[in-house]
Amino acid sequence: MGEHHHEFPKTTVTQVVLATLGGLFAPALVIFLIVKMLFGIQASHLVDADPAIQQAVVEERIKPVAQVEVADNSGPHVDKTGEQVVTAVCSACHAAGALGSPKIGDKSAWGPRIAQGYETLIKHAIEGIRSMPARGGNPDLTDNEVANAVAYMANQSGASFKSPEQGGASHGAAPAEAAAAEPTAAAPAAAPVAAAPVPAPQAKAAAPAAPAATPAEEAKPAVVAEAAKPAAASGKSGEEVVKGVCAMCHAGGLMGAPKIGDKDGWAPRIAQGYDTLVQHAIHGIRMMPAKGGNPGLSDAEVSRAVAYMANQSGANFKAD
């Protein structure tokens, strides 16, 4: 066998230096990254010198992104202005003249109403009239707020009424205040009579003992009160509820509501059954709000209103 000699290339100094540096680069890079990480951790630590600063930094970091502030409604009630009430409630019909309501700014439509007088218009707005429900369908409005709204709309349409917010007479609280003032006003008139000297015998004779009430007479007030309880507890009739609340939409078929007397419109609803219609009216469905937008109505009053409207449109429901 022949001998084979392999010759290895010679290594220069430059190659040795480069190889050494290349071998040291990787460890040096690792050490650099570790040191940098340690410095970063140390920088994120809080300084122990001042506990107050530490607490402030911690609170700043954990502070919520947003805060909810609840308004304090414990103070006295402040009546809304006429413009606020009209924008929130009355404009639903009066802005466009829906259901025959006089459009705001229409002087010809408001003329006959303004001629009735401010007090009459307030009474109609508070109690309701024709298709307009009491207080525009919002029972939370005070008498003064309703008066403010009436004056605002009427004054926009040719009137010059002075509302409570403009310094006019207040509504609602005045009768109670007047009633409370009556005994005080009558007291001075009665004082001279009480001051007149009366002999003791005559005084005794002037005050005869009242005859004792018989058992039958004592029972009468209780019987009358008991008889009045069912009537008071029964609430409004179906017709009253419809005229005061439901007619706003159902009289003219507003917003897709079935018009009272429209048998074709009511037929598919009547087919669902009385109980279903009552539940829809109580809880609301589609565009119709719960209880027609008047939460003060009882379930029994709503059920009577449903029976009244449905029976006017072909049904034969018996109200609860």
Sequence and secondary structure as in RCSB ss.txt:
>XXXX:A:sequence
MGEHHHEFPKTTVTQVVLATLGGLFAPALVIFLIVKMLFGIQASHLVDADPAIQQAVVEERIKPVAQVEVADNSG
PHVDKTGEQVVTAVCSACHAAGALGSPKIGDKSAWGPRIAQGYETLIKHAIEGIRSMPARGGNPDLTDNEVANAV
AYMANQSGASFKSPEQGGASHGAAPAEAAAAEPTAAAPAAAPVAAAPVPAPQAKAAAPAAPAATPAEEAKPAVVA
EAAKPAAASGKSGEEVVKGVCAMCHAGGLMGAPKIGDKDGWAPRIAQGYDTLVQHAIHGIRMMPAKGGNPGLSDA
EVSRAVAYMANQSGANFKAD
>XXXX:A:secstr
            HHHHHHHHHHHHHHHHHHHHHHHHHHHHHHHHS  TT HHHHHHHHHHHH  S         S
      HHHHIIIIIHHHHTTTGGG   TT HHHHHHHHHT HHHHHHHHHH BTTB GGGG TT  HHHHHHHH
HHHHHTTT     GGGT    SSHHHHHHHHHHHHHHHHHHHHHHS   HHHHHHTS       HHHHHHHHHHH
HHHHHHHHH   HHHHIIIIIHHHHTTTGGG   TT HHHHHHHHTT HHHHHHHHHH BTTB GGGG TTS HH
HHHHHHHHHHHTTT      
